[in-house]
Amino acid sequence: MNNATIYDILVIGMGPAGMAVSAMASAMGLRVAAIERDKIGGECLNVGCIPSKALLKAAEARYTAANLAKYGIKPAGASSVKNPLALVREKVRQVSGPKTLKMFEKVDMFLGAGTAEFIDDHTVSVGGKAIQAKKIFIATGTEPLVPPIPGIEKVPYLTNVNIFNENAIPPTLTIIGGGAIGAEMAQAFSRLGSRVTIAHNDAHLIPSGDAEAAAVLQERFEAEGITVLNGVTIEKIEKSGKTIRVFTNRGLIKSEKLLVAAGRKPVIDPLKLENAGVKHDSKKIPVDRFLRTSVKHIYAVGDVNGIALFSHAAMHQGMIALMNALNPLPFKMRWDRYIVPWSVFTKPEFAHAGITEQEAVDRGIRHVVLKERYENYGRTIADGVSEGFVKVIATRWGRVLGATIVGESASEMIHEWILAIEQRIGLAKIMMTQHSFPTISLLNKRIAESWMMRKMASPLVQRIVKLLA
């Protein structure tokens, strides 16, 4: 291995985490190599975040056209579905085109050369070539988890990896899983003409989120004709002719297509981490608070470390890990000092940051719950998007602990609460911050105002006001 190429930084996996490390390190003038066995952008760009949003947008356009009477407009005729999946694939090609590749023109890229395997703790082999580096970043991400349901291996099921390669919208679709992927694909395919059933074993949709917000989403799904089966046990799956039969403890579900969206598992086994002495298990590569593995010059960033399975978290971790790797001082950046928000891009949208109401109860945290409903605000009524609410969990003194938003623009509105939680910006300051009217974000300010009104209603405050009047 004495003839191996020596780099400052080696990145394994070019999804969001690996892209962040590679782009930043090469911009700093470091010598960087990157290994990607498939496509730059990983699952997010190619078969996840980007194509799913493109499909949801196509579905929203058709749904709006079918409901023009809601806006006082007479539709000219029913719209028909052409081939939105072909358009989705074209948009992915646009995003992953020359502008994206230009970011990595200073990176020695080993693209499609094969699977990376550790030889030792400084050397990785790919396609018969040995690559040596001072610092190594593992960013191999995750892949779909297929639950061990009897018979599933004998039916032609879909996952997020291949669903966007379909050439037609199926008449009927069963989705196993009620998380973000399952929920988004359910609404997209339903609005494009599929009869969709979601079956999952959790108590409500988006199981990591607020149950009350999930109920709002389920109500909309059912109004749009989506069948939602919560708390279901799937007993077996069979194929009969062109029909896939899913047997559950609550009856039989028949459909032409089956989408498995039941979780993720890390891509670890091909790496041969034992050759580098990196500790790991089947669920993750454990890291310390600085994102280092058990071998301190090897970092694991993004989904593969099991901390948070979100693209934005992966990019953020990549940035933190690189800064830590280059910092010779003992004072480094901790990943756990930054909260991880998330958003689900259904209609209504579902977004969250910090702790949920149930988590506050479970932890015994003294808190207040503040809620503003979309149905009580003129802008959302005018826009015809009056379902949903903003819910904030705070201390009695106005420190924000968590926020959940279900409703129009929730994925944009949540950022004010992320900043408030991380920077300890209290509700009093949010109340005193002017919000442009009539933006939907004004509902955030109303939360802070309602907290202050509670304070003003206390007997002590009212006695003081009377004395000052």
C-alpha positions in Angstrom: 0.0 0.0 0.0 3.0 2.3 -0.1 2.0 3.5 -3.6 -1.5 4.4 -2.5 -2.7 8.0 -3.3 -2.6 10.1 -0.1 -5.4 12.6 0.5 -6.2 15.0 3.3 -9.9 13.9 3.2 -11.6 10.8 1.9 -15.4 10.7 1.8 -17.3 7.4 1.3 -20.8 8.2 0.0 -21.9 11.3 -1.8 -25.4 11.9 -0.4 -26.1 15.1 1.5 -23.5 14.5 4.2 -20.8 13.5 1.9 -21.5 16.3 -0.5 -21.2 18.8 2.4 -17.9 17.5 3.5 -16.5 17.2 -0.1 -17.6 20.7 -1.2 -16.4 22.5 1.9 -13.1 20.6 2.2 -12.2 21.2 -1.5 -13.1 24.8 -1.2 -10.6 25.1 1.7 -7.9 23.9 -0.6 -7.6 20.4 0.9 -6.9 17.4 -1.3 -10.2 15.5 -1.3 -11.3 12.1 -2.7 -14.8 10.9 -2.8 -16.3 7.4 -3.5 -19.8 7.0 -4.7 -21.0 3.6 -6.0 -24.2 4.9 -7.6 -25.1 8.6 -8.2 -24.0 11.9 -6.7 -26.8 13.1 -4.4 -27.5 9.8 -2.8 -31.1 8.7 -2.1 -32.3 12.3 -1.3 -31.6 13.8 -4.7 -32.2 10.8 -6.8 -35.0 8.7 -5.2 -36.1 10.6 -2.1 -36.6 14.3 -1.2 -36.4 15.8 -4.7 -38.5 13.4 -6.8 -41.1 13.0 -4.1 -41.6 16.8 -4.0 -41.9 16.9 -7.8 -44.5 14.2 -7.7 -46.4 16.0 -4.9 -46.4 19.2 -6.9 -47.9 17.4 -9.9 -50.5 15.9 -7.6 -51.3 19.2 -6.1 -51.8 20.8 -9.5 -54.4 18.1 -10.5 -56.1 18.3 -7.1 -56.4 22.1 -7.4 -57.8 21.8 -11.0 -60.4 19.3 -9.8 -61.5 21.7 -7.0 -61.7 25.0 -8.7 -65.3 25.6 -7.6 -63.9 26.1 -4.1 -62.4 29.3 -5.4 -65.5 30.4 -7.3 -64.1 29.3 -10.7 -66.0 27.0 -13.0 -63.7 24.2 -14.3 -63.5 23.8 -18.0 -63.4 20.0 -17.7 -61.9 17.2 -15.8 -58.1 16.9 -16.1 -56.5 13.6 -17.1 -53.1 12.3 -15.9 -50.5 12.1 -18.7 -47.3 10.8 -17.2 -46.1 12.8 -14.2 -43.5 10.2 -13.2 -41.6 10.9 -16.5 -41.6 14.6 -15.6 -40.3 13.8 -12.1 -37.4 11.9 -13.6 -36.6 14.8 -15.9 -36.6 17.2 -12.9 -34.2 15.0 -11.1 -31.9 15.1 -14.1 -32.0 18.9 -14.0 -31.1 19.1 -10.4 -28.3 16.6 -10.6 -26.9 18.2 -13.8 -23.8 20.3 -14.5 -24.5 22.9 -11.7 -24.4 20.3 -9.0 -21.4 18.5 -10.5 -19.5 21.8 -10.7 -19.4 22.0 -6.9 -17.0 19.0 -6.9 -14.7 19.8 -9.8 -11.8 20.0 -7.4 -12.6 16.6 -5.9 -11.1 13.4 -7.2 -14.3 11.4 -7.7 -14.5 7.7 -7.8 -18.0 7.4 -9.2 -19.5 4.1 -10.1 -16.1 2.4 -9.5 -17.5 -0.2 -7.1 -18.1 -0.6 -3.4 -15.6 0.9 -0.9 -13.9 -1.5 1.5 -11.6 -0.6 4.4 -8.1 -2.2 4.2 -6.9 -0.5 7.4 -7.8 2.6 9.3 -6.2 5.0 6.8 -6.8 3.0 3.6 -9.8 2.2 1.5 -10.0 0.1 -1.6 -12.4 0.7 -4.5 -12.4 -0.9 -7.9 -9.0 -2.4 -7.2 -7.4 0.9 -6.3 -6.1 1.8 -2.8 -6.9 5.3 -1.5 -5.1 6.5 1.6 -6.2 9.5 3.6 -5.5 11.3 6.9 -9.2 11.7 7.8 -12.0 9.5 6.5 -15.7 10.4 6.6 -18.2 7.5 6.3 -21.5 8.9 4.7 -23.0 5.8 3.2 -26.5 6.6 4.4 -29.4 4.1 4.7 -31.5 2.0 2.4 -35.2 0.8 2.6 -35.9 -1.6 5.4 -38.2 -4.5 4.3 -39.9 -6.0 7.3 -39.9 -9.8 7.6 -43.5 -10.3 6.6 -44.2 -13.9 5.4 -44.4 -13.9 1.7 -43.1 -10.4 1.0 -40.0 -11.7 -0.7 -42.3 -13.5 -3.3 -44.2 -10.4 -4.5 -43.0 -7.5 -6.7 -43.0 -4.7 -4.1 -41.9 -1.1 -4.6 -39.8 1.1 -2.4 -38.7 4.7 -2.7 -35.7 3.4 -4.8 -37.8 2.2 -7.7 -41.2 3.7 -7.4 -40.2 6.8 -9.4 -39.2 4.5 -12.3 -42.8 3.4 -12.8 -44.4 4.5 -16.1 -48.0 4.7 -15.0 -50.1 5.6 -11.9 -51.5 2.3 -10.6 -55.3 2.1 -10.1 -54.8 0.7 -6.6 -51.9 1.0 -4.2 -51.2 -0.4 -0.7 -48.6 1.3 1.4 -47.0 -0.4 4.3 -45.8 2.4 6.6 -47.4 5.7 7.8 -44.3 7.8 8.3 -43.1 10.6 6.1 -42.5 8.6 2.9 -45.7 6.6 3.3 -47.8 9.7 3.9 -46.4 11.8 1.1 -46.7 9.0 -1.5 -50.2 8.1 -0.3 -51.4 11.6 -1.0 -49.4 12.1 -4.2 -50.7 8.8 -5.8 -54.2 9.3 -4.5 -54.5 12.8 -6.0 -53.1 11.4 -9.3 -55.8 8.7 -9.5 -54.8 5.7 -7.3 -57.1 4.2 -4.7 -54.7 4.1 -1.8 -54.7 2.2 1.5 -52.1 2.9 4.3 -51.5 0.0 6.7 -49.1 0.3 9.6 -48.7 -0.8 13.1 -48.2 2.6 14.8 -51.0 4.3 16.7 -51.2 7.3 14.3 -49.7 8.7 11.1 -46.2 10.3 11.4 -45.6 8.3 14.6 -42.7 10.5 15.8 -45.0 13.5 15.8 -47.8 15.0 17.7 -50.9 12.8 17.8 -53.4 15.7 17.6 -51.6 17.0 14.5 -51.6 13.5 13.0 -55.4 13.4 13.4 -55.7 16.5 11.3 -53.7 14.9 8.6 -55.7 11.7 8.7 -59.0 13.6 8.5 -57.8 15.2 5.3 -56.5 11.9 3.9 -59.9 10.2 4.5 -61.7 13.2 3.0 -59.6 12.6 -0.1 -60.5 8.9 -0.2 -57.3 7.5 1.3 -58.0 4.6 3.7 -55.8 4.8 6.8 -55.4 1.7 9.0 -53.5 2.4 12.2 -52.4 -0.2 14.6 -52.5 -3.0 12.1 -50.6 -6.3 12.1 -49.8 -7.6 8.7 -49.9 -11.4 8.8 -48.8 -12.4 5.3 -48.6 -11.2 1.7 -49.5 -13.2 -1.4 -49.8 -12.5 -5.2 -52.8 -13.8 -7.1 -52.6 -13.0 -10.8 -52.0 -9.3 -11.1 -53.3 -8.7 -7.5 -51.2 -8.4 -4.4 -53.1 -9.5 -1.3 -52.1 -8.2 2.1 -53.6 -10.2 5.0 -54.0 -8.2 8.2 -55.7 -8.7 11.6 -58.4 -6.3 10.3 -59.1 -7.9 7.0 -57.7 -8.4 3.5 -56.3 -5.5 1.4 -56.1 -6.0 -2.4 -54.2 -3.8 -4.8 -52.2 -3.8 -8.0 -49.1 -2.3 -6.5 -47.5 -2.5 -3.1 -45.1 0.2 -1.7 -43.0 -0.7 1.4 -42.2 2.4 3.4 -41.6 0.8 6.8 -38.3 2.4 7.8 -34.6 2.5 6.9 -31.5 0.5 7.7 -27.9 1.7 7.5 -25.5 0.7 4.7 -22.6 -0.7 6.7 -21.8 -4.3 5.8 -20.0 -3.7 2.5 -17.5 -1.4 4.2 -15.6 -4.2 6.2 -15.3 -1.8 9.1 -13.6 -4.5 11.1 -10.4 -4.0 9.1 -10.3 -0.4 10.4 -11.2 -1.3 13.9 -14.4 0.8 13.7 -17.1 -0.4 16.2 -20.6 -0.8 14.8 -23.8 -2.8 15.0 -26.6 -3.6 12.6 -28.4 -0.4 13.3 -25.7 2.3 13.2 -22.0 3.3 13.5 -21.9 4.9 17.0 -20.2 8.3 17.2 -19.3 10.6 20.1 -20.6 14.1 20.5 -18.0 15.3 17.9 -19.2 12.7 15.3 -16.0 10.6 15.7 -16.3 6.8 15.5 -14.3 4.5 17.8 -11.3 5.4 15.6 -10.8 9.1 16.2 -9.7 10.1 12.7 -12.7 8.3 11.1 -16.1 10.1 11.3 -19.6 8.8 10.5 -22.0 11.5 9.3 -25.6 11.4 8.2 -28.1 8.5 8.4 -25.4 5.9 8.9 -24.8 7.0 12.5 -28.5 6.6 13.4 -28.8 10.1 15.1 -31.4 11.6 12.8 -32.5 10.3 9.4 -33.0 13.6 7.6 -31.0 15.2 4.7 -30.7 18.5 6.5 -29.3 16.8 9.6 -26.8 14.9 7.4 -25.6 18.1 5.8 -25.3 19.8 9.2 -23.4 16.9 10.6 -21.0 16.9 7.6 -20.2 20.6 8.3 -19.7 20.0 12.0 -17.6 16.9 11.5 -15.3 18.6 9.0 -14.8 21.6 11.3 -14.0 19.3 14.2 -11.6 17.3 12.1 -9.6 20.4 11.2 -9.6 21.9 14.7 -6.5 21.0 16.6 -7.9 22.4 19.9 -9.9 20.4 22.4 -12.9 22.8 22.1 -15.0 21.3 19.3 -18.6 21.5 18.1 -21.1 19.1 19.5 -23.8 17.8 17.2 -26.2 17.4 20.2 -26.3 21.2 20.8 -28.5 21.6 17.7 -32.1 20.5 17.5 -33.2 18.5 14.5 -36.5 19.8 13.0 -38.5 17.9 10.4 -41.2 18.5 7.9 -43.7 16.3 6.0 -44.8 17.8 2.7 -48.3 16.6 2.6 -51.3 18.9 2.4 -51.7 20.0 5.1 -48.0 20.1 5.8 -46.7 18.8 9.1 -43.6 20.2 10.8 -42.0 19.9 14.2 -39.0 21.1 16.3 -38.0 20.4 19.9 -40.2 18.2 22.2 -43.8 17.2 21.7 -46.6 17.7 24.2 -46.5 14.0 25.1 -42.7 14.1 25.6 -43.1 17.0 28.0 -45.7 15.0 30.0 -43.6 11.8 30.0 -40.5 13.7 31.2 -42.5 15.4 34.0 -41.6 18.9 32.6 -43.8 21.7 33.9 -45.1 23.4 30.8 -47.9 25.3 29.2 -49.5 24.4 25.8 -50.3 27.3 23.5 -52.4 26.8 20.3 -53.6 28.9 17.5 -56.0 27.4 14.9 -55.8 28.3 11.2 -59.6 28.5 11.2 -59.5 31.7 13.3 -57.3 33.7 11.0 -58.5 35.8 8.1 -55.6 35.0 5.7 -56.0 31.2 5.9 -59.8 31.5 5.6 -59.3 33.7 2.5 -56.9 31.2 1.0 -59.2 28.3 1.7 -56.6 26.5 3.9 -58.2 26.9 7.3 -57.4 23.4 8.6 -54.7 22.9 11.1 -53.0 24.7 14.0 -49.7 25.9 15.6 -49.0 24.3 18.9 -46.1 25.5 21.1 -44.8 23.8 24.3 -43.2 26.4 26.6 -42.3 27.0 30.2 -44.5 29.3 32.3 -41.8 32.0 31.9 -42.0 31.8 28.1 -39.0 29.7 27.2 -39.9 27.6 24.1 -39.4 23.9 24.4 -41.1 22.6 21.3 -43.4 23.4 18.4 -45.7 21.5 16.1 -47.4 23.0 13.1 -49.9 21.2 10.9 -51.3 23.4 8.1 -50.4 25.5 5.1 -46.7 26.6 5.0 -45.9 24.6 8.2 -42.5 23.7 6.8 -41.6 27.4 6.4 -43.1 28.6 9.6 -41.3 26.1 11.8 -38.0 27.9 11.4 -38.9 30.8 13.7 -39.4 28.2 16.5 -36.2 26.4 15.7 -34.3 29.7 16.2 -36.3 30.4 19.4 -35.5 27.0 20.9 -31.8 27.0 20.0 -31.1 30.6 20.8 -33.4 30.7 23.9 -35.5 33.6 22.4 -38.5 33.9 24.7 -42.1 34.3 23.8 -42.0 38.0 24.9 -39.4 38.8 22.2 -41.4 37.0 19.6 -44.5 38.9 20.6 -42.6 42.2 20.3 -41.3 41.3 16.9 -43.4 42.8 14.1 -44.7 40.1 11.6 -45.8 41.2 8.2 -49.6 41.1 7.9 -51.4 39.1 6.6 -48.7 36.4 6.4 -49.5 32.9 7.7 -46.4 33.3 9.9 -48.4 35.9 11.9 -49.9 32.8 13.6 -46.5 32.4 15.3 -46.8 35.9 16.8 -50.4 35.1 17.9 -49.0 32.2 20.0 -46.7 34.6 21.8 -49.6 37.1 22.3 -51.8 34.4 23.8 -49.1 33.5 26.2 -48.8 37.2 27.3 -52.6 37.4 27.6 -52.5 34.5 30.0 -50.0 36.4 32.1 -52.1 39.5 32.0 -55.1 37.6 33.3 -53.4 36.5 36.5 -54.8 38.1 39.7 -51.4 39.5 40.7 -50.9 41.3 37.4 -54.4 42.7 37.4 -53.9 44.1 40.9 -50.7 45.8 39.9 -52.4 47.3 36.8 -55.2 48.7 38.9 -52.7 50.3 41.2 -50.8 51.9 38.2 -54.0 53.0 36.4 
